[in-house]
Structures are given as structure tokens and as C-alpha cells.
């Protein structure tokens, strides 16, 4: 995994959190759920990349 992937994940996480927050503020359960799902996906991807980086060492 390159530095570009590692830099992209925090940006994705911010976007996912914003989506979830707007869903909460607007009382939009679909948007809130989509943001939460995206956050889970981003965190899983980040964990996978960290594991791969540890195995490469």
C-alpha cells in the first residue's frame, strides 16, 4: 500500500462522518445509515492496509 492510499483514508473517513452527521442533523435515517456503512468500510480498509504494512516489514 502506498502513501497515497494512507492519505486517502482519513479524507474518506471525514466525508463518511460528515454524511452521518448531516443525516443525524436532518433526521434522515437513510443518510445516517449510509454514512455509518461508509465509515465501517473505510475503517476496514484502513485495518487491512495496516495489517499488510506490518506483514511487509
N, C-alpha and C positions, 0 to 999 in steps of 0.2 A: 504494500500500500504506500502510496506516495504522500508527500506533504500536501498536495492539492486535495486529496481525499480527506485528510485530517483537518484541513482548514474548512472544508465544505460542511462537515457535520455540525459544528456549532452554529453556522448560519442556518442550516436546515432546522436545527433544534429551536432557534429563535422564531423562525417562521411558524413552526408547528405550535409553539407556545402561544404566539400571537393569535393563531387561528382558534385555539382552545379558549383563550381569554375573551376574544370577541364573541365567541359562542356563548360564554357564560354571561357576559355583559348584555347581550342582545336576547338572552333567554332562548337561544337557538340550539336545541339539543343535538341536531344533526351536525352542525358546525363544530360544536364542542366535542362530540364523539369523533369526528374526523380528525380534529387536532390531536386528541389523545391517541388515536390509532397511528397517526403520523409520528408522534413522539416515540411511541413504542418501537416503530420500525427504525427510526433514526438511532435510538439507543441500542437496539440490537445490532445494527450495522457498525456502530462505534465499538461495541464489545467484541464483535468479530474481528475488526481491524486491529484492535489492541492485542487480541489473542494471537493473530497471525504475526504481528510485530514481535511478540515475545518468543514465538517459536522460531522466528528467523534469526534471533540473537544467538 
